[in-house]
Amino acid sequence: MSRQKLVGWILIAVSVAYVAWFLRVRLLEPGPAVEKKEWLNLIGSIVIFMLGTINVRLAARRRRSGKD
């Protein structure tokens, strides 16, 4: 597994874990209101998920073209 693909999967795993935690703990449970900073963290996590997906897809494309 190439380093690019490994980093992509790590980014995906961390961002999915944060989004799952946010949905489970902050949105579905009663408690204090969700702050602006937490919404920004959620948006950042979604962006990191997209970057991880792009990384994995580019690594696959590089492997198919034989530049690995």
ZANULUM-478120 format. One line per field, with one value per atom (N, C-alpha, C): residue in one letter; x, y, z; atom name. Coordinates in steps of 0.1 Angstrom, whole numbers, plus 2048, in hexadecimal, padded with zeros to 3 digits. Layout:
N
code = c(a_...);
east = c(X_...);
north = c(Y_...);
up = c(Z_...);
site = c(CA_...);
END
This chain:
68
code = c(m_m_m_s_s_s_r_r_r_q_q_q_k_k_k_l_l_l_v_v_v_g_g_g_w_w_w_i_i_i_l_l_l_i_i_i_a_a_a_v_v_v_s_s_s_v_v_v_a_a_a_y_y_y_v_v_v_a_a_a_w_w_w_f_f_f_l_l_l_r_r_r_v_v_v_r_r_r_l_l_l_l_l_l_e_e_e_p_p_p_g_g_g_p_p_p_a_a_a_v_v_v_e_e_e_k_k_k_k_k_k_e_e_e_w_w_w_l_l_l_n_n_n_l_l_l_i_i_i_g_g_g_s_s_s_i_i_i_v_v_v_i_i_i_f_f_f_m_m_m_l_l_l_g_g_g_t_t_t_i_i_i_n_n_n_v_v_v_r_r_r_l_l_l_a_a_a_a_a_a_r_r_r_r_r_r_r_r_r_r_r_r_s_s_s_g_g_g_k_k_k_d_d_d);
east = c(809_800_809_806_80E_80B_815_813_808_806_7FA_7ED_7EC_7DF_7DD_7E8_7E7_7E3_7E9_7E5_7D7_7D2_7C4_7BB_7BE_7B5_7B5_7C1_7C1_7B9_7BA_7B1_7A2_79F_791_78C_794_790_78F_798_797_78B_789_77D_770_76F_762_760_76B_769_764_76A_765_757_753_745_73C_73F_737_735_741_740_737_739_732_723_71F_711_70B_713_70E_70D_718_719_713_716_712_704_700_6F3_6E8_6EA_6DF_6DD_6E6_6E5_6E1_6D9_6D6_6E2_6E3_6EE_6EF_6FA_6FC_6FB_6F8_6F7_705_704_710_715_722_728_72D_730_735_742_74B_757_755_74C_749_743_73B_736_742_74B_757_760_761_769_762_755_74D_750_74F_751_760_769_777_779_772_773_76E_763_75D_767_76E_778_783_788_793_78F_782_77D_77E_77A_77B_78A_793_7A1_7A7_7A3_7A7_7A2_796_790_798_79B_7A3_7B0_7B7_7C4_7C3_7B9_7B8_7B6_7AD_7AA_7B6_7BE_7CA_7D5_7D6_7DF_7DB_7CE_7CA_7CD_7CA_7CD_7DC_7E4_7F3_7F7_7F1_7F5_7F1_7E5_7E0_7E9_7EE_7F5_804_808_815_820_81C_827_82B_827_82A_837);
north = c(7F4_800_80C_815_821_82B_834_83D_846_84A_853_84D_840_839_837_834_832_83F_84A_857_85A_857_859_852_845_83D_841_846_84B_858_861_86D_869_85F_85B_855_84D_846_850_85A_864_86D_871_87A_873_867_85F_85D_85A_858_865_870_87D_880_87E_881_878_86B_861_865_869_86E_87A_884_890_88D_885_882_87B_871_869_871_878_87E_88C_894_8A2_8A5_89E_8A1_898_88C_883_882_887_886_894_895_8A2_8A7_8B4_8BB_8CA_8D0_8DE_8E0_8EC_8EF_8ED_8EA_8E8_8F5_8F8_905_906_912_915_90E_90D_906_8F8_8F1_8E3_8E1_8EA_8E9_8EB_8F4_8F6_8E9_8E3_8D6_8CC_8CB_8C1_8C4_8D0_8D4_8D0_8D4_8D0_8C1_8BA_8AB_8A6_8AC_8A7_8AB_8B6_8BA_8B0_8AC_8A3_895_892_885_886_891_893_892_899_898_88A_882_874_86C_86E_867_86B_877_87B_875_874_86E_85F_858_84A_848_850_84F_852_85D_860_855_84F_844_838_836_82B_82E_83B_83F_83E_842_841_833_82A_81C_816_81A_815_81A_826_82B_826_820_81A_824_82E_838_835_82A_826_820);
up = c(800_800_800_7F7_7F6_802_804_80F_80D_800_7FD_801_7FD_800_80F_816_824_82B_828_82D_82A_81E_81A_823_826_82E_83C_841_84F_850_846_846_846_83E_83D_84B_851_85D_869_86A_874_873_866_864_866_862_864_872_87A_888_88F_88B_891_88E_881_87D_884_886_88D_89C_8A2_8B0_8B1_8A8_8A9_8A7_89E_89C_8A8_8AE_8B9_8C6_8C9_8D6_8D6_8CC_8CC_8C7_8BD_8B6_8BC_8BE_8C2_8D1_8D9_8E8_8ED_8F7_8FD_904_904_90A_906_909_905_8F6_8F2_8E4_8DD_8D0_8C8_8C5_8C8_8C5_8B7_8B3_8A5_8A2_8AC_8AA_8A7_8AD_8AB_89C_898_88A_880_883_87B_87A_886_887_87E_87E_876_867_863_855_851_85A_858_856_85E_85E_850_84C_83F_833_834_82A_82B_837_838_832_834_82E_81F_819_80A_806_80D_80A_80A_814_816_80A_806_7FA_7EE_7EC_7E0_7E1_7EC_7ED_7E9_7EE_7EB_7DC_7D6_7C8_7BF_7C3_7BC_7BD_7C8_7CA_7C1_7C0_7B7_7A8_7A5_797_794_79D_79B_799_7A1_7A0_793_78E_781_776_777_76C_76C_777_777_77C_782_787_796_79B_7A9_7AA);
site = c(N_CA_C_N_CA_C_N_CA_C_N_CA_C_N_CA_C_N_CA_C_N_CA_C_N_CA_C_N_CA_C_N_CA_C_N_CA_C_N_CA_C_N_CA_C_N_CA_C_N_CA_C_N_CA_C_N_CA_C_N_CA_C_N_CA_C_N_CA_C_N_CA_C_N_CA_C_N_CA_C_N_CA_C_N_CA_C_N_CA_C_N_CA_C_N_CA_C_N_CA_C_N_CA_C_N_CA_C_N_CA_C_N_CA_C_N_CA_C_N_CA_C_N_CA_C_N_CA_C_N_CA_C_N_CA_C_N_CA_C_N_CA_C_N_CA_C_N_CA_C_N_CA_C_N_CA_C_N_CA_C_N_CA_C_N_CA_C_N_CA_C_N_CA_C_N_CA_C_N_CA_C_N_CA_C_N_CA_C_N_CA_C_N_CA_C_N_CA_C_N_CA_C_N_CA_C_N_CA_C_N_CA_C_N_CA_C_N_CA_C_N_CA_C_N_CA_C_N_CA_C_N_CA_C_N_CA_C);
END
